[in-house]
Amino acid sequence: MEQLVKAIALENNLTVELYDASKKIAGDRWQVSLVARMVIPVDDAIDKGGIDPTKAMEIRQVLGDAVTYEIKKQRNFIDAREKTAVFDQLLDVFSNYSRPYLSHPDFAGRFVLKTFYDRQKQRLPDPRQ
């Protein structure tokens, strides 16, 4: 069960939500998990991302109104006494390394394009067959 720890408003007007998704695995051992999730409105990303307007309709048709960026960091077999410290460490690492990347003004547009192209690849038949 995920529990929202905090929501961070980023400089690019997106909000990343951080969840504690830790779970007990055996005895006093835990799988400590941090999930960062961000919903990116496709229209905003297209408008601010410099995406070719002729491609915008196709992108909207394939992706819909929004896409979700999600990253999960976890550590396994953590002693119950260390659970909080390990989770706090995962939060610190996220803040120091991932937050600047997610805050970049071009992040939303690039992520929407990457998601669009990934979905296009999934829809195409494999040419080797």
N, C-alpha and C positions, 0 to 999 in steps of 0.2 A: 504494500500500500504506500503510495507516494504521499508525502506531506510537503506542502509548499513552505519553503524556508524564507524566501524573500523574492521580491520582484525588483529588478534593476532597470531604471529608465536609462537608455543609452543615448549618446550624443547624436545619433542618426534618427532619433524619434521612434525607435523600436524599443520593446521591453522584453527582457529575457527573464524568465521565471526559473528559479532554482528550487529543486525538490530533493528531499531526502528519501531515497528509495531503498534504504538499507533493510536487510532482513536477516533474521537469525537462521543459521544453517545447521548447527549441531552444538548441543550443550551450551557453553558460554562463548561460542564462536559466531562471528557475524560476517556477512558480505556487506561491506559499507559502500553505498552507491550514491553518487551525486548525478542528477539528471538536470541538464540545462535545456530549456525548451523556449522557442520563440516563434510566434505566428507572424508571418510576413504577408501583408496584403499585396496581392499581385498587382493591382492597379497602381498603388503607391510606388512599388518597385519599378514598374514600367515607366511611370511619369518621371521619377527621380533618377532612374538608371541609364537614361540616354538610349533606351532600347528602340530600335527601328519601329516606327508606328505601323508599318505594313505587317510586321511580325506580331504586333500586340494582340490582334484578334485571335490568331492561332494559339498564342501562348495562353490567353484566357480560356479558350476552348479546351485545351489540354489540361491546364492546371486548376481551373476554377477560380474562386475568389481569393484563396490564400494557400500558402504552402507553410509547412512547419519544419523548422530547423531544430534538430535535437542532437545532443551529444551526451554520452554517458561515460562517467569515470568511476571505476570501482576498484576496491581492494578486497581480497578474499582471505578468509580464515583469520579474522581480527578478533583478538580477545575483547570481551565485553567491556573491560576497564579502559581499553584504548579506543573504543568506538567513537566517542565524541572528538577526541584529538585527531583521529584519522580523518573524520568527516571535515573538521575545520581545516585540515591541511589540504584536502581536495578543494574546498572553497577558496583557499588562498591561491592555490595553483591556477584555478579557473580565473580568479580576479587578475592575476598577474600576466597570464598568457592568452587566454581566450577572449577576455573582455575587450582588449584593444582591437583584436581582429573583428569581432562582431560589431564594434562601434564604428568601424570605417564607413564613410559616407557611401561607398560603392558596394558594400556588402549585400544589401537586399537585392539590387539589380543583378549582381553576379550570381547570387544564389538562385534566384528565380530562373535565370538563363541556364545554369547548370542543371537544375531540376527538370526544366523543359527538355533539354537535349538528352538527359538520361532517360526520360520517359519516351522520347522519340526513338531512341535506340531499342528500348524494350518492345516497341510496337513493330519494328522492322524485322522481317525474316532473316535468319542467319544465311549469308551468301554462300557458306561452305556446304550447305545441305542441298 
